[in-house]
Amino acid sequence: MIRVKCLGHIATSVGAEVELEGDFLQAEAVVEQVRKLAAGKDPGFNVYNTLVMVEEGEAFVPAGSKRRVMSGQKVVLIPFSHGG
């Protein structure tokens, strides 16, 4: 299980924290699965405008990374438009 903390308008769309099933997921798949939780509406974030921060501060844009996120790791999704 992968725990995902959501900030800014991502949290408004899907909730402040979600859990995803699986032993590992590509970072891009993490963002896409969280997007699907927005219940049919466009949540306003995607792999190109979201930073993924894993565990101890490694941050990247998932569209440009093949980084895997493993079960038990904590992930934070940060939209580019996140205010202060």
TORPA-4810 file (N, C-alpha, C, O; in nm, 3 decimals):
<nodes>
NODE_1_0.083_-0.117_0.000_0.000_0.000_0.000_0.089_0.124_0.000_0.188_0.131_0.072_M
NODE_2_0.052_0.221_-0.081_0.127_0.345_-0.092_0.040_0.458_-0.038_-0.072_0.479_-0.086_I
NODE_3_0.090_0.530_0.059_0.015_0.643_0.117_0.052_0.770_0.044_0.170_0.801_0.025_R
NODE_4_-0.051_0.844_0.004_-0.030_0.966_-0.073_-0.095_1.083_-0.001_-0.216_1.083_0.021_V
NODE_5_-0.014_1.181_0.036_-0.065_1.305_0.095_-0.082_1.405_-0.020_0.008_1.420_-0.103_K
NODE_6_-0.195_1.471_-0.023_-0.225_1.565_-0.131_-0.230_1.707_-0.076_-0.287_1.730_0.031_C
NODE_7_-0.172_1.800_-0.148_-0.171_1.940_-0.107_-0.248_2.027_-0.207_-0.272_1.986_-0.320_L
NODE_8_-0.284_2.145_-0.163_-0.346_2.243_-0.250_-0.475_2.194_-0.312_-0.554_2.126_-0.247_G
NODE_9_-0.496_2.229_-0.438_-0.621_2.192_-0.504_-0.632_2.042_-0.531_-0.741_1.993_-0.560_H
NODE_10_-0.522_1.968_-0.521_-0.531_1.822_-0.532_-0.610_1.769_-0.412_-0.698_1.683_-0.428_I
NODE_11_-0.579_1.819_-0.293_-0.653_1.777_-0.173_-0.800_1.817_-0.181_-0.887_1.743_-0.135_A
NODE_12_-0.827_1.932_-0.240_-0.966_1.975_-0.257_-1.041_1.879_-0.348_-1.159_1.852_-0.325_T
NODE_13_-0.974_1.826_-0.449_-1.037_1.737_-0.546_-1.057_1.594_-0.495_-1.159_1.532_-0.524_S
NODE_14_-0.960_1.542_-0.419_-0.966_1.399_-0.383_-0.952_1.371_-0.234_-0.969_1.256_-0.192_V
NODE_15_-0.921_1.470_-0.155_-0.900_1.450_-0.012_-0.754_1.470_0.025_-0.666_1.464_-0.062_G
NODE_16_-0.728_1.494_0.151_-0.594_1.526_0.198_-0.499_1.407_0.197_-0.378_1.424_0.186_A
NODE_17_-0.554_1.286_0.209_-0.469_1.167_0.210_-0.545_1.051_0.149_-0.662_1.028_0.179_E
NODE_18_-0.478_0.977_0.062_-0.537_0.859_0.001_-0.438_0.744_0.008_-0.318_0.764_0.027_V
NODE_19_-0.489_0.623_-0.006_-0.404_0.504_-0.008_-0.427_0.431_-0.139_-0.541_0.412_-0.181_E
NODE_20_-0.318_0.389_-0.202_-0.324_0.317_-0.328_-0.274_0.175_-0.307_-0.173_0.154_-0.239_L
NODE_21_-0.342_0.080_-0.364_-0.303_-0.061_-0.354_-0.187_-0.090_-0.449_-0.173_-0.026_-0.554_E
NODE_22_-0.104_-0.185_-0.412_0.003_-0.230_-0.499_0.136_-0.237_-0.428_0.160_-0.166_-0.330_G
NODE_23_0.222_-0.324_-0.478_0.357_-0.337_-0.423_0.448_-0.226_-0.473_0.538_-0.181_-0.402_D
NODE_24_0.423_-0.182_-0.595_0.497_-0.069_-0.650_0.417_-0.009_-0.765_0.337_-0.078_-0.829_F
NODE_25_0.438_0.118_-0.788_0.375_0.188_-0.900_0.475_0.286_-0.957_0.554_0.344_-0.882_L
NODE_26_0.474_0.306_-1.087_0.551_0.414_-1.145_0.492_0.544_-1.090_0.371_0.551_-1.066_Q
NODE_27_0.573_0.644_-1.071_0.525_0.772_-1.018_0.414_0.829_-1.106_0.318_0.887_-1.054_A
NODE_28_0.425_0.813_-1.235_0.322_0.859_-1.326_0.188_0.791_-1.297_0.082_0.855_-1.303_E
NODE_29_0.192_0.662_-1.265_0.070_0.587_-1.233_0.009_0.633_-1.101_-0.113_0.630_-1.084_A
NODE_30_0.093_0.675_-1.007_0.042_0.728_-0.880_-0.046_0.849_-0.908_-0.158_0.858_-0.858_V
NODE_31_0.006_0.944_-0.987_-0.071_1.064_-1.019_-0.200_1.027_-1.093_-0.306_1.080_-1.062_V
NODE_32_-0.191_0.937_-1.189_-0.309_0.899_-1.266_-0.414_0.830_-1.179_-0.534_0.855_-1.196_E
NODE_33_-0.372_0.744_-1.087_-0.469_0.678_-0.998_-0.535_0.778_-0.905_-0.655_0.767_-0.877_Q
NODE_34_-0.460_0.874_-0.855_-0.519_0.977_-0.769_-0.617_1.062_-0.851_-0.723_1.099_-0.800_V
NODE_35_-0.582_1.094_-0.975_-0.674_1.170_-1.062_-0.809_1.098_-1.077_-0.914_1.162_-1.078_R
NODE_36_-0.805_0.967_-1.087_-0.928_0.889_-1.103_-1.020_0.899_-0.983_-1.140_0.873_-0.994_K
NODE_37_-0.967_0.935_-0.868_-1.047_0.948_-0.747_-1.132_1.075_-0.747_-1.214_1.095_-0.657_L
NODE_38_-1.113_1.161_-0.846_-1.185_1.289_-0.852_-1.328_1.273_-0.902_-1.394_1.374_-0.928_A
NODE_39_-1.376_1.154_-0.914_-1.517_1.123_-0.945_-1.569_1.189_-1.072_-1.669_1.261_-1.069_A
NODE_40_-1.501_1.164_-1.183_-1.553_1.205_-1.313_-1.527_1.348_-1.356_-1.540_1.379_-1.474_G
NODE_41_-1.491_1.435_-1.266_-1.462_1.572_-1.306_-1.312_1.590_-1.329_-1.231_1.512_-1.278_K
NODE_42_-1.275_1.692_-1.406_-1.133_1.720_-1.429_-1.075_1.780_-1.301_-1.115_1.889_-1.261_D
NODE_43_-0.981_1.709_-1.238_-0.928_1.758_-1.111_-0.828_1.874_-1.124_-0.791_1.934_-1.023_P
NODE_44_-0.786_1.905_-1.245_-0.696_2.019_-1.265_-0.549_1.991_-1.240_-0.469_2.084_-1.235_G
NODE_45_-0.513_1.865_-1.224_-0.370_1.830_-1.211_-0.342_1.708_-1.295_-0.431_1.628_-1.322_F
NODE_46_-0.216_1.694_-1.335_-0.176_1.579_-1.416_-0.026_1.557_-1.397_0.037_1.622_-1.313_N
NODE_47_0.031_1.466_-1.474_0.173_1.432_-1.458_0.266_1.545_-1.501_0.386_1.540_-1.471_V
NODE_48_0.215_1.645_-1.570_0.299_1.756_-1.618_0.298_1.877_-1.525_0.389_1.960_-1.533_Y
NODE_49_0.198_1.889_-1.437_0.192_2.008_-1.351_0.186_1.971_-1.203_0.132_2.046_-1.122_N
NODE_50_0.242_1.856_-1.170_0.242_1.808_-1.032_0.382_1.760_-0.994_0.446_1.686_-1.068_T
NODE_51_0.428_1.803_-0.878_0.553_1.750_-0.823_0.520_1.631_-0.735_0.421_1.632_-0.661_L
NODE_52_0.603_1.528_-0.744_0.591_1.412_-0.657_0.711_1.414_-0.564_0.825_1.419_-0.610_V
NODE_53_0.685_1.412_-0.434_0.794_1.406_-0.337_0.784_1.272_-0.265_0.679_1.237_-0.210_M
NODE_54_0.893_1.197_-0.266_0.896_1.064_-0.207_0.982_1.066_-0.082_1.094_1.117_-0.081_V
NODE_55_0.926_1.008_0.024_0.996_0.985_0.151_1.081_1.102_0.199_1.028_1.196_0.259_E
NODE_56_1.207_1.098_0.175_1.298_1.193_0.240_1.334_1.312_0.151_1.447_1.361_0.157_E
NODE_57_1.240_1.359_0.071_1.261_1.483_0.001_1.299_1.475_-0.145_1.320_1.579_-0.207_G
NODE_58_1.308_1.356_-0.203_1.333_1.347_-0.347_1.208_1.396_-0.419_1.101_1.339_-0.402_E
NODE_59_1.221_1.501_-0.499_1.104_1.559_-0.568_1.130_1.563_-0.718_1.242_1.589_-0.762_A
NODE_60_1.025_1.536_-0.796_1.040_1.533_-0.941_0.903_1.544_-1.006_0.800_1.524_-0.942_F
NODE_61_0.904_1.574_-1.135_0.782_1.574_-1.215_0.769_1.434_-1.274_0.860_1.389_-1.345_V
NODE_62_0.659_1.364_-1.248_0.649_1.225_-1.291_0.652_1.204_-1.442_0.691_1.097_-1.487_P
NODE_63_0.612_1.304_-1.520_0.614_1.288_-1.666_0.756_1.271_-1.717_0.777_1.214_-1.824_A
NODE_64_0.855_1.319_-1.643_0.994_1.308_-1.686_1.074_1.205_-1.610_1.197_1.205_-1.617_G
NODE_65_1.006_1.116_-1.538_1.077_1.022_-1.454_1.014_0.883_-1.464_0.893_0.870_-1.480_S
NODE_66_1.097_0.784_-1.454_1.047_0.646_-1.450_1.060_0.591_-1.308_1.066_0.470_-1.288_K
NODE_67_1.065_0.680_-1.211_1.082_0.643_-1.070_0.968_0.555_-1.022_0.851_0.586_-1.047_R
NODE_68_1.000_0.448_-0.955_0.901_0.359_-0.895_0.880_0.400_-0.750_0.974_0.438_-0.681_R
NODE_69_0.757_0.392_-0.707_0.722_0.414_-0.568_0.684_0.278_-0.512_0.600_0.208_-0.568_V
NODE_70_0.745_0.241_-0.401_0.726_0.108_-0.344_0.624_0.109_-0.231_0.604_0.211_-0.165_M
NODE_71_0.560_-0.004_-0.210_0.467_-0.019_-0.099_0.535_0.019_0.032_0.650_-0.017_0.056_S
NODE_72_0.464_0.093_0.115_0.519_0.139_0.242_0.580_0.277_0.235_0.602_0.340_0.339_G
NODE_73_0.609_0.325_0.115_0.664_0.459_0.103_0.554_0.562_0.111_0.439_0.537_0.072_Q
NODE_74_0.591_0.679_0.162_0.498_0.791_0.169_0.530_0.887_0.056_0.646_0.917_0.028_K
NODE_75_0.425_0.936_-0.007_0.438_1.024_-0.123_0.355_1.149_-0.097_0.248_1.141_-0.037_V
NODE_76_0.406_1.264_-0.142_0.330_1.388_-0.135_0.314_1.439_-0.277_0.411_1.448_-0.352_V
NODE_77_0.190_1.474_-0.314_0.164_1.536_-0.444_0.145_1.686_-0.423_0.062_1.728_-0.342_L
NODE_78_0.223_1.764_-0.496_0.222_1.909_-0.482_0.193_1.971_-0.617_0.273_1.955_-0.709_I
NODE_79_0.080_2.042_-0.632_0.053_2.107_-0.759_0.146_2.227_-0.779_0.183_2.293_-0.682_P
NODE_80_0.183_2.254_-0.903_0.267_2.370_-0.931_0.204_2.498_-0.880_0.275_2.590_-0.838_F
NODE_81_0.071_2.505_-0.884_0.001_2.626_-0.844_-0.023_2.635_-0.694_-0.103_2.717_-0.649_S
NODE_82_0.045_2.552_-0.617_0.028_2.550_-0.471_0.071_2.683_-0.413_0.182_2.730_-0.438_H
NODE_83_-0.014_2.744_-0.337_0.020_2.871_-0.273_0.091_2.851_-0.142_0.053_2.763_-0.063_G
NODE_84_0.194_2.931_-0.117_0.272_2.936_0.006_0.253_2.826_0.096_0.315_2.822_0.202_G
</nodes>
